[in-house]
Amino acid sequence: MLKKRWDNFDFHEENGESMNSLQQRNIAVLFEILSKHKNENILFSTHGAALSSILNYFN
């Protein structure tokens, strides 16, 4: 299933979330946090799929 999600960012199981949806949601929150905390150090903690989708966005 993981390979399917990464090969097709719109793939998801029934009642599941696609990588595309996960990425959009996480990037929106990331930019919101960054804009509210300019010039501050920020520590993020998340799960692997969320972090991977964020890193993929910037790649």
Backbone as a printed PyTorch tensor [residue, N CA C, xyz], in Angstrom:
tensor([[[  0.8090,  -1.1910,   0.0000],
         [  0.0000,   0.0000,   0.0000],
         [  0.8570,   1.2610,   0.0000]],

        [[  1.9680,   1.2260,   0.7230],
         [  2.8290,   2.4140,   0.7570],
         [  3.3490,   2.7500,  -0.6290]],

        [[  3.7830,   1.7410,  -1.3690],
         [  4.2860,   1.9770,  -2.7240],
         [  3.1790,   2.5610,  -3.5970]],

        [[  1.9600,   2.0420,  -3.4690],
         [  0.8280,   2.5740,  -4.2480],
         [  0.6060,   4.0520,  -3.9410]],

        [[  0.6850,   4.4120,  -2.6630],
         [  0.4700,   5.8200,  -2.2780],
         [  1.5370,   6.7350,  -2.8690]],

        [[  2.7960,   6.2770,  -2.8570],
         [  3.8820,   7.1140,  -3.3780],
         [  3.9050,   7.1300,  -4.8970]],

        [[  3.4700,   6.0540,  -5.5250],
         [  3.4060,   6.0230,  -6.9950],
         [  2.2600,   6.8750,  -7.5250]],

        [[  1.1880,   6.9530,  -6.7600],
         [  0.0000,   7.7220,  -7.1640],
         [ -0.4760,   8.5270,  -5.9590]],

        [[ -0.1180,   9.8090,  -5.9080],
         [ -0.4140,  10.6550,  -4.7500],
         [ -1.9130,  10.8160,  -4.5090]],

        [[ -2.7520,  10.4320,  -5.4660],
         [ -4.2020,  10.5370,  -5.2790],
         [ -4.8300,   9.2220,  -4.8210]],

        [[ -4.0580,   8.1540,  -4.7600],
         [ -4.5720,   6.8580,  -4.3120],
         [ -4.8490,   6.8850,  -2.8070]],

        [[ -5.9550,   6.2700,  -2.4070],
         [ -6.2370,   6.0470,  -0.9870],
         [ -7.2160,   4.9030,  -0.8520]],

        [[ -7.1360,   4.2440,   0.2910],
         [ -8.0760,   3.1830,   0.5840],
         [ -9.4360,   3.8120,   0.9020]],

        [[-10.4720,   2.9860,   0.9420],
         [-11.7960,   3.4860,   1.3100],
         [-11.7170,   4.1180,   2.6910]],

        [[-12.2230,   5.3140,   2.8240],
         [-12.1890,   6.0860,   4.0740],
         [-10.7760,   6.4620,   4.5060]],

        [[ -9.8160,   6.3620,   3.5760],
         [ -8.4390,   6.7210,   3.8860],
         [ -8.0810,   8.0880,   3.3310]],

        [[ -6.8270,   8.4630,   3.4860],
         [ -6.3530,   9.7630,   3.0260],
         [ -5.2320,   9.5470,   2.0220]],

        [[ -5.2800,  10.2570,   0.9170],
         [ -4.2220,  10.1600,  -0.0870],
         [ -3.0110,  10.9550,   0.3700]],

        [[ -1.8570,  10.6660,  -0.2130],
         [ -0.6460,  11.4270,   0.0820],
         [ -0.8300,  12.8830,  -0.3390]],

        [[ -1.5390,  13.1020,  -1.4190],
         [ -1.7980,  14.4590,  -1.8970],
         [ -2.5740,  15.2580,  -0.8400]],

        [[ -3.6060,  14.6630,  -0.3060],
         [ -4.4110,  15.3160,   0.7290],
         [ -3.5840,  15.5500,   1.9930]],

        [[ -2.8300,  14.5490,   2.3880],
         [ -1.9600,  14.6590,   3.5600],
         [ -0.9440,  15.7840,   3.3750]],

        [[ -0.3300,  15.8250,   2.2090],
         [  0.6760,  16.8370,   1.9210],
         [  0.0640,  18.2420,   1.9420]],

        [[ -1.0530,  18.4140,   1.2900],
         [ -1.7040,  19.7320,   1.2510],
         [ -2.0590,  20.2130,   2.6600]],

        [[ -2.5830,  19.3170,   3.4570],
         [ -2.9830,  19.6610,   4.8290],
         [ -1.7660,  20.0510,   5.6700]],

        [[ -0.7000,  19.2730,   5.5670],
         [  0.4940,  19.5380,   6.3560],
         [  1.2290,  20.8020,   5.9070]],

        [[  1.3010,  21.0340,   4.6170],
         [  1.9760,  22.2330,   4.1120],
         [  1.2110,  23.4890,   4.5160]],

        [[ -0.1050,  23.4450,   4.4670],
         [ -0.9170,  24.5970,   4.8780],
         [ -0.6450,  24.9480,   6.3410]],

        [[ -0.6120,  23.9430,   7.1940],
         [ -0.3540,  24.1780,   8.6130],
         [  1.0840,  24.6380,   8.8340]],

        [[  2.0220,  24.0510,   8.1250],
         [  3.4230,  24.4470,   8.2460],
         [  3.6060,  25.9300,   7.9260]],

        [[  3.0650,  26.3860,   6.7990],
         [  3.2030,  27.7890,   6.4290],
         [  2.4720,  28.7100,   7.4030]],

        [[  1.3630,  28.2490,   7.9440],
         [  0.6470,  29.0410,   8.9440],
         [  1.5050,  29.2250,  10.1980]],

        [[  2.1070,  28.1480,  10.6640],
         [  2.9670,  28.2200,  11.8480],
         [  4.1750,  29.1160,  11.5740]],

        [[  4.8040,  28.9410,  10.4170],
         [  5.9790,  29.7490,  10.0870],
         [  5.6430,  31.2330,   9.9970]],

        [[  4.4830,  31.5640,   9.4720],
         [  4.1140,  32.9810,   9.3510],
         [  3.7900,  33.5970,  10.7150]],

        [[  3.3000,  32.8060,  11.6430],
         [  2.9620,  33.3170,  12.9740],
         [  4.1750,  33.4060,  13.8930]],

        [[  5.2520,  32.7160,  13.5330],
         [  6.4130,  32.6380,  14.4240],
         [  7.6980,  33.0010,  13.6800]],

        [[  7.6600,  34.1080,  12.9610],
         [  8.8380,  34.5700,  12.2190],
         [  9.9740,  34.8590,  13.1910]],

        [[ 11.1830,  34.5480,  12.7430],
         [ 12.4030,  34.7870,  13.5260],
         [ 12.4270,  34.0390,  14.8520]],

        [[ 11.7020,  32.9490,  14.9380],
         [ 11.7120,  32.1020,  16.1270],
         [ 12.2210,  30.7210,  15.7450]],

        [[ 12.7920,  30.0240,  16.6990],
         [ 13.1610,  28.6260,  16.4910],
         [ 11.9250,  27.7760,  16.7420]],

        [[ 11.6940,  26.8190,  15.8620],
         [ 10.5140,  25.9640,  15.9640],
         [ 10.9630,  24.5120,  15.8770]],

        [[ 10.4550,  23.6840,  16.7520],
         [ 10.7170,  22.2550,  16.7310],
         [  9.4340,  21.5500,  16.3040]],

        [[  9.5220,  20.7360,  15.2680],
         [  8.3710,  19.9850,  14.7800],
         [  8.5180,  18.5200,  15.1510]],

        [[  7.4300,  17.9050,  15.4880],
         [  7.3870,  16.4720,  15.7280],
         [  6.1650,  15.9310,  14.9880]],

        [[  6.3530,  14.8640,  14.2310],
         [  5.2510,  14.3140,  13.4600],
         [  5.5380,  12.8510,  13.1470]],

        [[  4.6530,  12.2120,  12.4230],
         [  4.8790,  10.8210,  12.0350],
         [  5.5470,  10.7680,  10.6600]],

        [[  6.0470,   9.6140,  10.3090],
         [  6.8490,   9.4490,   9.1010],
         [  6.1900,   9.8690,   7.8080]],

        [[  4.9300,   9.5090,   7.5970],
         [  4.2610,   9.8560,   6.3350],
         [  4.0830,  11.3650,   6.2210]],

        [[  3.7330,  12.0160,   7.3290],
         [  3.5520,  13.4690,   7.3010],
         [  4.8750,  14.1630,   7.0100]],

        [[  5.9290,  13.7630,   7.7040],
         [  7.2450,  14.3650,   7.4740],
         [  7.7220,  14.1010,   6.0560]],

        [[  7.5410,  12.8970,   5.5780],
         [  7.9620,  12.5590,   4.2130],
         [  7.2100,  13.3840,   3.1830]],

        [[  5.9300,  13.6190,   3.4110],
         [  5.1570,  14.4180,   2.4520],
         [  5.6080,  15.8720,   2.4620]],

        [[  5.9930,  16.3800,   3.6320],
         [  6.5100,  17.7540,   3.7230],
         [  7.8450,  17.8560,   2.9950]],

        [[  8.7380,  16.9250,   3.2380],
         [ 10.0400,  16.9440,   2.5550],
         [  9.8600,  16.7870,   1.0460]],

        [[  8.9210,  15.9440,   0.6430],
         [  8.6400,  15.7700,  -0.7870],
         [  8.1680,  17.0580,  -1.4180]],

        [[  7.3840,  17.8410,  -0.7260],
         [  6.8790,  19.1180,  -1.2290],
         [  8.0390,  20.0480,  -1.5830]],

        [[  9.0670,  20.0820,  -0.7420],
         [ 10.1860,  20.9880,  -0.9550],
         [ 11.2460,  20.4190,  -1.8950]],

        [[ 11.1090,  19.1520,  -2.2640],
         [ 12.0880,  18.5170,  -3.1510],
         [ 11.8250,  18.9160,  -4.5740]]])
